[in-house]
Amino acid sequence: SRENVVATVQWLEKLTGLNLVDNMLGTTGKAASSGDLDLGVDATKVTKDVLVKQLQKRGIKNDDIKKSGDIVHLKTPILGDPSNGYVQTDFMFSASPEFQHFYYQGGAEGSQFKGAHRNILMASLAKAQNMKFSPKHGLLDRATNEPITQNPNEIAEKLLGQGHTPKDLATVETIIKAIKDRPDFENLIASAKEDFARDNIQIGRAHV
């Protein structure tokens, strides 16, 4: 349940000494039930190895800790008590926590569109405007791969136009609403349309 999620994350805060409740990513703590707990960690302040050592020091068994890429996975007792069962926690390390939060926002509750669909749509908008949208680096120049920006405010203006804010990029629905009157609308969503079709999901001006 949502209450258990927050209480479990608070237990993890005590265990790790990290600020985690403010760094729940995606639908963690928002959805009524969470599969994994996705927690952002500022890689400029703490490394994966430091976190692993801290967990070991607090008595967590090696078998319950795994590392992959930018993530430390922890088999986590719910509410800190194994008798409640376990949930997987993913500590997701990023050198740019503000962008990470923005990227892993999750979809609107009750929407057919998930957070992944939103990111596919943002990548589609970027592609149509000679940019790339990367989960790690933000907006890049499509031809040169040069970074353009990781700042959510700038990303909103570059993808949607002047005067738009990250709120307009919050969900698939808000993005469609922001671009539906643009003459290049079909071009902007073309790449996403193909990807969505694979999930048997339609996308168009009606989705606002």
Steps between C-alpha positions, in 0.01 A plus 500: 500500500596863461548540877731199515706641213575827679564326834736251330687784328531674840650179640747500209590862581604394851694207356690700237512855639372627163206731431272258314139601571555816292662293227235244417491463122221417257187364666678399823288633787240635254335186367275301733742210475863504391687210345853625560607797707696732269712745697730767357850545641727795423811338350700818561457448877519124547628209290346157450788341692453733797130411513575127477755526784248691713234231441748225590604690812134510607477122473348458154609167348710504182246279325236770543710767319568511126659762277424564133582805293402809699281304742543325835218244549402410856265224615316709757286374790169692494495743795842360590345171613552178297174356633318756281667364187743676269502763229784584261654843546694650212739776609544688172817708487507817294738794474199718421222423752273781377498356149461147635186602691365663187575192286349243736170671559259215431165534321181663624304275736233305314646591159568239232832680446787408730814700582683306227245622241561858608874456448444340157284800405766747619759310293266524201467878542878528529559289187261711292700809601851359433570410861525182707350446845720285722413355843849582620602816318177689427475672162778444246563632152390220267788544254793558736380342828607824672303554821246786477345502850393291799299785648129406502396862435720521192392156382135615514574810290711309246247220453172693529589863424538828690300545817459130574610351833588150627136470617402483132730196466355321803293241312412390147173689538662831597754469215226441239307795638809722466568406135158417355463831318849499349516460121773237542288294745494180292873520440568553872311186602592282198775299669297451821198391295698205362629398843157533662343289225717210614321520838168532313467856629374780278621854535363821352330830569213325674716410799460816703 
